Amino acid sequence: MGIFNSILVIILGFIILKYTPAIYRFMGQDPDAEKYLGGGGTFTFLKLFGVALIIGSILHLFGYF
């Protein structure tokens, strides 16, 4: 079951990366992301979150996490 979940999270990470503008339009600006990451911080946060999901899931898939 761990392999299946890891693959699903990797796919979710790629979906977040691909549809960042649509997610941004749906949820709006995140005040904390804008404060700490500067202008466009919400886009940056979404991209970083997608990449973190992919990397974390790959590490979990290979038993490092």
N, C-alpha and C positions, 0 to 999 in steps of 0.2 A: 504494500500500500504506500510505502514511502516514496518509491520510484514514481508511482502515478501522481501523487501529490506534488512532488518536485517538478514534474513535467508540466502540470497544470499551472503552478506558480511561475515557471519560466514563460509560459504562453501569456499569462496575465501581465507579466513585466513587459513583454513585447507589445501587448495591446495598449498598455499605459503609454509607452513610448510613441506608438503610432498615433494614438488619438488624444494626445495632450491638449491640443486646442479645443476639442469638443468637451473634454473633461473640465477644462478651465471655464468654458462658457456655461457648463452645467452647474459648477460649484462656486464660481466667482473667485475673487481674490482672497487669499489667506493672509490676514494682517500680520501674523508672526513671520511668515515666509517673506513678505514684503519688507518687514522691519529688519530682519537679520540677513537676508540675502540681497537686499537692495531692490531697485526697480526691476520688474520682471521676475521677482523671486518666486512667485507661484509656479511659473513655467519651469524654473530651475529646480524647484522642489519636486515637481512631478517627474521630471526627467531623472533626477537623482534617486527618487523612490523606485522608479521602474528599473533602473540599473541595479540598485541595491537588492531588489527582489530577485533579479536574474542571477546575480553573483551569489547571494545567500543560498538560493535554491541549488545552484550548481555545486557549491561547497557541501550542502547537505546531501546531495545525490552521491557524491564521492566519499562521504563519511567524515569530512573534516569538521562538520558543524552539527 
